[in-house]
Amino acid sequence: MNLTLFTDYALRVLIYTANQPQGRLVQVDEIARVYGISRNHLTKAVHRLGQMGYLETVRGRGGGMRLAVPAETIRVGDVVRVPGSLGSAGSKARAQK
């Protein structure tokens, strides 16, 4: 299975936030700097993860994101297979045929 870049970024966000002390807010800029990837692309992934219920986002000065559910309850397969969200490159290509 080939993952899209969007899915890769979303998984990186989840991994990074899961490795932080409980309750600590993480900023998109921090993750972008650590992984050396685009802030704009990460922002889109964070937004979608928030809609899916995996992240809690806090807006404003001093805001950021943290996991909305315990890390041990998140399954990679569930994140990747949600219809119309993250998906894989292979499944999107098959769907277009």
Secondary structure, 3 states (H helix, E strand, C coil): CCECHHHHHHHHHHHHHHCCCCCCCECHHHHHHHHCCCHHHHHHHHHHHHHCCCEEEECCCCCEEEECCCHHHCCHHHHHHCCCCCCEHHHHHHHHC
